[in-house]
Amino acid sequence: MAPGGNKMINTQGMSPEKIRVLGIEVLTRELGADVTIEFLHQYSRGHGNYTKDREKLLKGDTVESLSMELFKLQESGEI
């Protein structure tokens, strides 16, 4: 049983879009609009390409070089 004593909804055969819309409707009904918005903000998909961004950011760096840089910053008191 779902919260509020309702029966579980059969989503078999529903498109992902329909399931998403239904989920938002249920959240809004059970939690209210404000809490639903806060909840959805926690699970946003984000944007960009993490893999490409990471490669650009860390280009040429290794675990060893980053560790050494961190150690130097700690030793100098910068962090």
Biopython code that builds the backbone (N, CA, C, O; Angstrom):
import numpy as np
from Bio.PDB.StructureBuilder import StructureBuilder

atoms = [
    (1, "MET", "N", (0.833, -1.180, 0.000)),
    (1, "MET", "CA", (0.000, 0.000, 0.000)),
    (1, "MET", "C", (0.883, 1.252, 0.000)),
    (1, "MET", "O", (1.917, 1.297, 0.667)),
    (2, "ALA", "N", (0.474, 2.225, -0.729)),
    (2, "ALA", "CA", (1.163, 3.509, -0.761)),
    (2, "ALA", "C", (0.720, 4.338, 0.443)),
    (2, "ALA", "O", (-0.310, 4.052, 1.054)),
    (3, "PRO", "N", (1.510, 5.374, 0.785)),
    (3, "PRO", "CA", (1.092, 6.244, 1.890)),
    (3, "PRO", "C", (-0.317, 6.771, 1.673)),
    (3, "PRO", "O", (-0.737, 6.982, 0.535)),
    (4, "GLY", "N", (-1.026, 6.976, 2.730)),
    (4, "GLY", "CA", (-2.385, 7.484, 2.633)),
    (4, "GLY", "C", (-3.407, 6.378, 2.406)),
    (4, "GLY", "O", (-4.591, 6.660, 2.219)),
    (5, "GLY", "N", (-2.959, 5.107, 2.421)),
    (5, "GLY", "CA", (-3.863, 3.983, 2.263)),
    (5, "GLY", "C", (-4.252, 3.682, 0.828)),
    (5, "GLY", "O", (-5.128, 2.849, 0.592)),
    (6, "ASN", "N", (-3.627, 4.336, -0.132)),
    (6, "ASN", "CA", (-3.946, 4.075, -1.534)),
    (6, "ASN", "C", (-3.246, 2.813, -2.006)),
    (6, "ASN", "O", (-2.190, 2.448, -1.490)),
    (7, "LYS", "N", (-3.842, 2.146, -2.992)),
    (7, "LYS", "CA", (-3.225, 0.965, -3.570)),
    (7, "LYS", "C", (-2.072, 1.381, -4.470)),
    (7, "LYS", "O", (-2.054, 2.491, -5.001)),
    (8, "MET", "N", (-1.110, 0.479, -4.636)),
    (8, "MET", "CA", (0.026, 0.740, -5.523)),
    (8, "MET", "C", (-0.491, 0.903, -6.950)),
    (8, "MET", "O", (-1.446, 0.242, -7.358)),
    (9, "ILE", "N", (0.141, 1.776, -7.684)),
    (9, "ILE", "CA", (-0.251, 2.050, -9.060)),
    (9, "ILE", "C", (0.525, 1.126, -9.988)),
    (9, "ILE", "O", (1.745, 1.012, -9.866)),
    (10, "ASN", "N", (-0.155, 0.473, -10.900)),
    (10, "ASN", "CA", (0.484, -0.405, -11.878)),
    (10, "ASN", "C", (1.055, 0.457, -13.000)),
    (10, "ASN", "O", (0.311, 1.075, -13.762)),
    (11, "THR", "N", (2.377, 0.488, -13.091)),
    (11, "THR", "CA", (3.035, 1.309, -14.112)),
    (11, "THR", "C", (3.490, 0.493, -15.318)),
    (11, "THR", "O", (4.151, 1.018, -16.214)),
    (12, "GLN", "N", (3.140, -0.776, -15.340)),
    (12, "GLN", "CA", (3.547, -1.623, -16.457)),
    (12, "GLN", "C", (2.965, -1.069, -17.757)),
    (12, "GLN", "O", (1.766, -0.806, -17.851)),
    (13, "GLY", "N", (3.813, -0.900, -18.736)),
    (13, "GLY", "CA", (3.384, -0.389, -20.027)),
    (13, "GLY", "C", (3.373, 1.127, -20.130)),
    (13, "GLY", "O", (3.145, 1.670, -21.211)),
    (14, "MET", "N", (3.620, 1.832, -19.006)),
    (14, "MET", "CA", (3.664, 3.294, -19.051)),
    (14, "MET", "C", (5.021, 3.752, -19.577)),
    (14, "MET", "O", (6.042, 3.109, -19.337)),
    (15, "SER", "N", (5.016, 4.850, -20.285)),
    (15, "SER", "CA", (6.278, 5.427, -20.756)),
    (15, "SER", "C", (7.015, 6.053, -19.573)),
    (15, "SER", "O", (6.394, 6.396, -18.568)),
    (16, "PRO", "N", (8.331, 6.201, -19.689)),
    (16, "PRO", "CA", (9.077, 6.875, -18.619)),
    (16, "PRO", "C", (8.529, 8.281, -18.334)),
    (16, "PRO", "O", (8.498, 8.708, -17.179)),
    (17, "GLU", "N", (8.104, 8.992, -19.362)),
    (17, "GLU", "CA", (7.545, 10.333, -19.179)),
    (17, "GLU", "C", (6.262, 10.283, -18.361)),
    (17, "GLU", "O", (6.071, 11.100, -17.460)),
    (18, "LYS", "N", (5.382, 9.331, -18.664)),
    (18, "LYS", "CA", (4.124, 9.200, -17.933)),
    (18, "LYS", "C", (4.390, 8.848, -16.472)),
    (18, "LYS", "O", (3.726, 9.367, -15.576)),
    (19, "ILE", "N", (5.369, 7.959, -16.230)),
    (19, "ILE", "CA", (5.716, 7.587, -14.853)),
    (19, "ILE", "C", (6.257, 8.805, -14.107)),
    (19, "ILE", "O", (5.929, 9.009, -12.938)),
    (20, "ARG", "N", (7.085, 9.619, -14.774)),
    (20, "ARG", "CA", (7.642, 10.817, -14.153)),
    (20, "ARG", "C", (6.534, 11.790, -13.761)),
    (20, "ARG", "O", (6.521, 12.320, -12.650)),
    (21, "VAL", "N", (5.605, 12.017, -14.689)),
    (21, "VAL", "CA", (4.489, 12.936, -14.426)),
    (21, "VAL", "C", (3.631, 12.406, -13.279)),
    (21, "VAL", "O", (3.244, 13.161, -12.387)),
    (22, "LEU", "N", (3.337, 11.118, -13.306)),
    (22, "LEU", "CA", (2.542, 10.506, -12.246)),
    (22, "LEU", "C", (3.248, 10.638, -10.901)),
    (22, "LEU", "O", (2.612, 10.930, -9.888)),
    (23, "GLY", "N", (4.561, 10.423, -10.891)),
    (23, "GLY", "CA", (5.333, 10.555, -9.653)),
    (23, "GLY", "C", (5.261, 11.960, -9.086)),
    (23, "GLY", "O", (5.102, 12.140, -7.879)),
    (24, "ILE", "N", (5.376, 12.951, -9.947)),
    (24, "ILE", "CA", (5.294, 14.343, -9.487)),
    (24, "ILE", "C", (3.901, 14.635, -8.943)),
    (24, "ILE", "O", (3.760, 15.335, -7.941)),
    (25, "GLU", "N", (2.877, 14.107, -9.596)),
    (25, "GLU", "CA", (1.507, 14.298, -9.104)),
    (25, "GLU", "C", (1.334, 13.693, -7.718)),
    (25, "GLU", "O", (0.729, 14.310, -6.841)),
    (26, "VAL", "N", (1.864, 12.485, -7.515)),
    (26, "VAL", "CA", (1.732, 11.812, -6.219)),
    (26, "VAL", "C", (2.509, 12.569, -5.146)),
    (26, "VAL", "O", (2.006, 12.786, -4.044)),
    (27, "LEU", "N", (3.739, 12.971, -5.475)),
    (27, "LEU", "CA", (4.528, 13.737, -4.513)),
    (27, "LEU", "C", (3.812, 15.023, -4.118)),
    (27, "LEU", "O", (3.746, 15.367, -2.938)),
    (28, "THR", "N", (3.284, 15.722, -5.094)),
    (28, "THR", "CA", (2.595, 16.984, -4.821)),
    (28, "THR", "C", (1.368, 16.757, -3.950)),
    (28, "THR", "O", (1.112, 17.523, -3.021)),
    (29, "ARG", "N", (0.615, 15.716, -4.246)),
    (29, "ARG", "CA", (-0.589, 15.416, -3.461)),
    (29, "ARG", "C", (-0.218, 15.043, -2.022)),
    (29, "ARG", "O", (-0.866, 15.495, -1.078)),
    (30, "GLU", "N", (0.814, 14.228, -1.853)),
    (30, "GLU", "CA", (1.157, 13.717, -0.527)),
    (30, "GLU", "C", (2.018, 14.678, 0.290)),
    (30, "GLU", "O", (1.895, 14.725, 1.514)),
    (31, "LEU", "N", (2.890, 15.446, -0.371)),
    (31, "LEU", "CA", (3.833, 16.299, 0.352)),
    (31, "LEU", "C", (3.543, 17.788, 0.240)),
    (31, "LEU", "O", (4.024, 18.582, 1.048)),
    (32, "GLY", "N", (2.759, 18.161, -0.756)),
    (32, "GLY", "CA", (2.535, 19.576, -1.029)),
    (32, "GLY", "C", (3.544, 20.080, -2.050)),
    (32, "GLY", "O", (4.603, 19.481, -2.240)),
    (33, "ALA", "N", (3.211, 21.172, -2.695)),
    (33, "ALA", "CA", (4.035, 21.697, -3.782)),
    (33, "ALA", "C", (5.412, 22.140, -3.299)),
    (33, "ALA", "O", (6.414, 21.846, -3.951)),
    (34, "ASP", "N", (5.482, 22.840, -2.171)),
    (34, "ASP", "CA", (6.765, 23.357, -1.685)),
    (34, "ASP", "C", (7.765, 22.237, -1.411)),
    (34, "ASP", "O", (8.917, 22.309, -1.840)),
    (35, "VAL", "N", (7.327, 21.208, -0.700)),
    (35, "VAL", "CA", (8.220, 20.102, -0.358)),
    (35, "VAL", "C", (8.588, 19.313, -1.616)),
    (35, "VAL", "O", (9.722, 18.854, -1.748)),
    (36, "THR", "N", (7.643, 19.155, -2.531)),
    (36, "THR", "CA", (7.934, 18.462, -3.790)),
    (36, "THR", "C", (9.028, 19.177, -4.564)),
    (36, "THR", "O", (9.937, 18.535, -5.092)),
    (37, "ILE", "N", (8.950, 20.495, -4.636)),
    (37, "ILE", "CA", (9.973, 21.271, -5.343)),
    (37, "ILE", "C", (11.326, 21.098, -4.663)),
    (37, "ILE", "O", (12.332, 20.894, -5.342)),
    (38, "GLU", "N", (11.368, 21.175, -3.341)),
    (38, "GLU", "CA", (12.629, 20.977, -2.614)),
    (38, "GLU", "C", (13.195, 19.583, -2.890)),
    (38, "GLU", "O", (14.396, 19.430, -3.109)),
    (39, "PHE", "N", (12.331, 18.574, -2.880)),
    (39, "PHE", "CA", (12.755, 17.204, -3.139)),
    (39, "PHE", "C", (13.333, 17.077, -4.551)),
    (39, "PHE", "O", (14.400, 16.490, -4.730)),
    (40, "LEU", "N", (12.647, 17.613, -5.540)),
    (40, "LEU", "CA", (13.104, 17.494, -6.917)),
    (40, "LEU", "C", (14.420, 18.226, -7.154)),
    (40, "LEU", "O", (15.225, 17.788, -7.976)),
    (41, "HIS", "N", (14.653, 19.319, -6.460)),
    (41, "HIS", "CA", (15.921, 20.031, -6.601)),
    (41, "HIS", "C", (17.101, 19.167, -6.155)),
    (41, "HIS", "O", (18.215, 19.337, -6.649)),
    (42, "GLN", "N", (16.867, 18.261, -5.242)),
    (42, "GLN", "CA", (17.930, 17.372, -4.779)),
    (42, "GLN", "C", (18.318, 16.342, -5.823)),
    (42, "GLN", "O", (19.400, 15.761, -5.745)),
    (43, "TYR", "N", (17.459, 16.110, -6.790)),
    (43, "TYR", "CA", (17.693, 15.056, -7.775)),
    (43, "TYR", "C", (17.724, 15.571, -9.205)),
    (43, "TYR", "O", (17.326, 14.860, -10.127)),
    (44, "SER", "N", (18.192, 16.799, -9.399)),
    (44, "SER", "CA", (18.265, 17.326, -10.757)),
    (44, "SER", "C", (19.350, 16.587, -11.532)),
    (44, "SER", "O", (20.312, 16.092, -10.944)),
    (45, "ARG", "N", (19.198, 16.514, -12.819)),
    (45, "ARG", "CA", (20.133, 15.787, -13.665)),
    (45, "ARG", "C", (21.428, 16.553, -13.911)),
    (45, "ARG", "O", (22.430, 15.963, -14.314)),
    (46, "GLY", "N", (21.416, 17.825, -13.679)),
    (46, "GLY", "CA", (22.607, 18.609, -13.938)),
    (46, "GLY", "C", (22.778, 18.867, -15.423)),
    (46, "GLY", "O", (21.865, 18.638, -16.216)),
    (47, "HIS", "N", (23.945, 19.343, -15.785)),
    (47, "HIS", "CA", (24.193, 19.648, -17.184)),
    (47, "HIS", "C", (25.667, 19.463, -17.490)),
    (47, "HIS", "O", (26.482, 19.315, -16.579)),
    (48, "GLY", "N", (26.004, 19.470, -18.750)),
    (48, "GLY", "CA", (27.391, 19.335, -19.159)),
    (48, "GLY", "C", (27.790, 17.887, -19.325)),
    (48, "GLY", "O", (26.967, 16.977, -19.223)),
    (49, "ASN", "N", (29.066, 17.693, -19.583)),
    (49, "ASN", "CA", (29.623, 16.362, -19.779)),
    (49, "ASN", "C", (30.732, 16.173, -18.752)),
    (49, "ASN", "O", (31.846, 16.665, -18.936)),
    (50, "TYR", "N", (30.430, 15.470, -17.688)),
    (50, "TYR", "CA", (31.370, 15.317, -16.582)),
    (50, "TYR", "C", (32.695, 14.712, -17.044)),
    (50, "TYR", "O", (33.761, 15.158, -16.617)),
    (51, "THR", "N", (32.638, 13.711, -17.902)),
    (51, "THR", "CA", (33.858, 13.033, -18.335)),
    (51, "THR", "C", (34.782, 13.985, -19.082)),
    (51, "THR", "O", (35.978, 14.033, -18.798)),
    (52, "LYS", "N", (34.242, 14.743, -20.032)),
    (52, "LYS", "CA", (35.064, 15.692, -20.785)),
    (52, "LYS", "C", (35.575, 16.812, -19.889)),
    (52, "LYS", "O", (36.735, 17.209, -19.996)),
    (53, "ASP", "N", (34.723, 17.322, -19.009)),
    (53, "ASP", "CA", (35.133, 18.384, -18.093)),
    (53, "ASP", "C", (36.251, 17.906, -17.175)),
    (53, "ASP", "O", (37.207, 18.640, -16.928)),
    (54, "ARG", "N", (36.137, 16.685, -16.671)),
    (54, "ARG", "CA", (37.162, 16.123, -15.791)),
    (54, "ARG", "C", (38.483, 15.975, -16.532)),
    (54, "ARG", "O", (39.543, 16.283, -15.985)),
    (55, "GLU", "N", (38.423, 15.501, -17.786)),
    (55, "GLU", "CA", (39.645, 15.340, -18.573)),
    (55, "GLU", "C", (40.343, 16.674, -18.794)),
    (55, "GLU", "O", (41.569, 16.753, -18.722)),
    (56, "LYS", "N", (39.562, 17.736, -19.065)),
    (56, "LYS", "CA", (40.153, 19.064, -19.251)),
    (56, "LYS", "C", (40.773, 19.566, -17.952)),
    (56, "LYS", "O", (41.883, 20.098, -17.949)),
    (57, "LEU", "N", (40.054, 19.395, -16.859)),
    (57, "LEU", "CA", (40.501, 19.897, -15.569)),
    (57, "LEU", "C", (41.764, 19.192, -15.088)),
    (57, "LEU", "O", (42.665, 19.830, -14.543)),
    (58, "LEU", "N", (41.829, 17.890, -15.287)),
    (58, "LEU", "CA", (42.929, 17.094, -14.750)),
    (58, "LEU", "C", (43.962, 16.708, -15.804)),
    (58, "LEU", "O", (44.794, 15.835, -15.554)),
    (59, "LYS", "N", (43.927, 17.330, -16.956)),
    (59, "LYS", "CA", (44.826, 16.971, -18.052)),
    (59, "LYS", "C", (46.285, 16.965, -17.582)),
    (59, "LYS", "O", (46.803, 17.975, -17.105)),
    (60, "GLY", "N", (46.923, 15.822, -17.725)),
    (60, "GLY", "CA", (48.327, 15.688, -17.352)),
    (60, "GLY", "C", (48.564, 15.415, -15.881)),
    (60, "GLY", "O", (49.688, 15.084, -15.503)),
    (61, "ASP", "N", (47.567, 15.537, -15.050)),
    (61, "ASP", "CA", (47.743, 15.293, -13.623)),
    (61, "ASP", "C", (47.610, 13.809, -13.321)),
    (61, "ASP", "O", (46.866, 13.086, -13.984)),
    (62, "THR", "N", (48.333, 13.379, -12.324)),
    (62, "THR", "CA", (48.234, 12.016, -11.814)),
    (62, "THR", "C", (47.872, 12.091, -10.344)),
    (62, "THR", "O", (47.893, 13.169, -9.750)),
    (63, "VAL", "N", (47.545, 10.975, -9.764)),
    (63, "VAL", "CA", (47.257, 10.937, -8.329)),
    (63, "VAL", "C", (48.494, 11.408, -7.563)),
    (63, "VAL", "O", (48.389, 12.165, -6.597)),
    (64, "GLU", "N", (49.658, 10.952, -8.006)),
    (64, "GLU", "CA", (50.902, 11.326, -7.335)),
    (64, "GLU", "C", (51.156, 12.836, -7.414)),
    (64, "GLU", "O", (51.521, 13.456, -6.415)),
    (65, "SER", "N", (50.962, 13.433, -8.609)),
    (65, "SER", "CA", (51.224, 14.871, -8.745)),
    (65, "SER", "C", (50.228, 15.695, -7.943)),
    (65, "SER", "O", (50.596, 16.707, -7.346)),
    (66, "LEU", "N", (48.976, 15.273, -7.925)),
    (66, "LEU", "CA", (47.977, 15.988, -7.138)),
    (66, "LEU", "C", (48.248, 15.841, -5.641)),
    (66, "LEU", "O", (48.081, 16.795, -4.880)),
    (67, "SER", "N", (48.664, 14.653, -5.223)),
    (67, "SER", "CA", (48.994, 14.429, -3.811)),
    (67, "SER", "C", (50.164, 15.296, -3.391)),
    (67, "SER", "O", (50.153, 15.875, -2.305)),
    (68, "MET", "N", (51.186, 15.391, -4.254)),
    (68, "MET", "CA", (52.355, 16.210, -3.944)),
    (68, "MET", "C", (51.976, 17.684, -3.855)),
    (68, "MET", "O", (52.450, 18.400, -2.973)),
    (69, "GLU", "N", (51.119, 18.138, -4.772)),
    (69, "GLU", "CA", (50.661, 19.528, -4.743)),
    (69, "GLU", "C", (49.883, 19.816, -3.459)),
    (69, "GLU", "O", (50.079, 20.859, -2.835)),
    (70, "LEU", "N", (49.013, 18.905, -3.069)),
    (70, "LEU", "CA", (48.255, 19.055, -1.831)),
    (70, "LEU", "C", (49.187, 19.101, -0.625)),
    (70, "LEU", "O", (49.002, 19.919, 0.276)),
    (71, "PHE", "N", (50.190, 18.222, -0.609)),
    (71, "PHE", "CA", (51.151, 18.193, 0.501)),
    (71, "PHE", "C", (51.885, 19.532, 0.595)),
    (71, "PHE", "O", (52.064, 20.069, 1.688)),
    (72, "LYS", "N", (52.305, 20.066, -0.545)),
    (72, "LYS", "CA", (53.019, 21.351, -0.542)),
    (72, "LYS", "C", (52.132, 22.475, -0.013)),
    (72, "LYS", "O", (52.594, 23.326, 0.747)),
    (73, "LEU", "N", (50.852, 22.482, -0.415)),
    (73, "LEU", "CA", (49.938, 23.508, 0.063)),
    (73, "LEU", "C", (49.719, 23.394, 1.568)),
    (73, "LEU", "O", (49.608, 24.408, 2.256)),
    (74, "GLN", "N", (49.655, 22.176, 2.081)),
    (74, "GLN", "CA", (49.504, 21.958, 3.520)),
    (74, "GLN", "C", (50.753, 22.412, 4.276)),
    (74, "GLN", "O", (50.662, 23.058, 5.319)),
    (75, "GLU", "N", (51.891, 22.070, 3.743)),
    (75, "GLU", "CA", (53.154, 22.460, 4.366)),
    (75, "GLU", "C", (53.321, 23.981, 4.432)),
    (75, "GLU", "O", (53.847, 24.513, 5.409)),
    (76, "SER", "N", (52.866, 24.674, 3.379)),
    (76, "SER", "CA", (53.022, 26.124, 3.331)),
    (76, "SER", "C", (51.939, 26.843, 4.144)),
    (76, "SER", "O", (51.998, 28.058, 4.334)),
    (77, "GLY", "N", (50.941, 26.067, 4.624)),
    (77, "GLY", "CA", (49.869, 26.666, 5.408)),
    (77, "GLY", "C", (48.771, 27.305, 4.576)),
    (77, "GLY", "O", (47.900, 27.990, 5.110)),
    (78, "GLU", "N", (48.813, 27.081, 3.264)),
    (78, "GLU", "CA", (47.782, 27.672, 2.397)),
    (78, "GLU", "C", (46.432, 26.985, 2.564)),
    (78, "GLU", "O", (45.384, 27.569, 2.291)),
    (79, "ILE", "N", (46.476, 25.757, 3.010)),
    (79, "ILE", "CA", (45.209, 25.056, 3.283)),
    (79, "ILE", "C", (45.315, 24.338, 4.616)),
    (79, "ILE", "O", (44.363, 23.684, 5.043)),
]
sb = StructureBuilder()
sb.init_structure("model")
sb.init_model(0)
sb.init_chain("A")
sb.init_seg("    ")
for serial, (resi, resn, name, xyz) in enumerate(atoms, 1):
    if name == "N":
        sb.init_residue(resn, " ", resi, " ")
    sb.init_atom(name, np.array(xyz, "f"), 0.0, 1.0, " ", f" {name:<3s}", serial, name[0])
structure = sb.get_structure()
